[in-house]
Amino acid sequence: MEHLQQLLTDLECISLADISAIPEANQHVIAEYLEQLQDELKAVLEKGDI
């Protein structure tokens, strides 16, 4: 569980500047996936389903 919490913390540190460093065509998709993964990790960690 602590690894998932660390992953969430690391994901939350990714900035728009980091995302802007990847090809423009992929930026929106990557940002969307990162946000979705953060939301899902938060939900799982809050429930304690692991």
C-alpha positions as CSV (number, residue, x, y, z in Angstrom):
1,M,0.0,0.0,0.0
2,E,2.8,2.4,0.8
3,H,4.1,2.0,-2.8
4,L,0.8,3.1,-4.2
5,Q,0.7,6.1,-1.9
6,Q,4.2,7.0,-3.1
7,L,3.1,6.6,-6.7
8,L,0.2,8.9,-6.1
9,T,2.5,11.5,-4.5
10,D,4.9,11.2,-7.4
11,L,2.1,11.6,-10.0
12,E,0.9,14.7,-8.2
13,C,4.3,16.2,-8.7
14,I,4.1,16.0,-12.4
15,S,3.5,19.6,-13.6
16,L,2.1,21.1,-16.8
17,A,5.7,22.1,-17.6
18,D,6.6,18.4,-17.5
19,I,3.7,17.5,-19.7
20,S,4.6,20.3,-22.2
21,A,8.0,18.6,-22.7
22,I,6.4,15.7,-24.5
23,P,5.1,15.9,-28.1
24,E,2.1,18.2,-28.4
25,A,-0.1,15.6,-30.0
26,N,0.2,13.4,-26.9
27,Q,0.0,16.1,-24.2
28,H,-3.8,16.0,-23.8
29,V,-4.0,12.2,-23.7
30,I,-1.2,11.9,-21.2
31,A,-2.6,14.7,-18.9
32,E,-6.0,13.0,-19.0
33,Y,-4.6,9.5,-18.2
34,L,-2.5,11.0,-15.3
35,E,-5.6,12.7,-13.9
36,Q,-7.7,9.5,-14.2
37,L,-5.0,7.4,-12.5
38,Q,-4.6,9.9,-9.7
39,D,-8.4,9.9,-9.1
40,E,-8.5,6.1,-9.1
41,L,-5.5,5.7,-6.8
42,K,-7.0,8.3,-4.4
43,A,-10.3,6.4,-4.3
44,V,-8.7,3.0,-3.6
45,L,-6.4,4.4,-0.9
46,E,-9.3,6.2,0.8
47,K,-11.4,3.0,0.8
48,G,-8.4,0.9,1.9
49,D,-9.4,-1.8,-0.6
50,I,-5.9,-3.1,-0.8
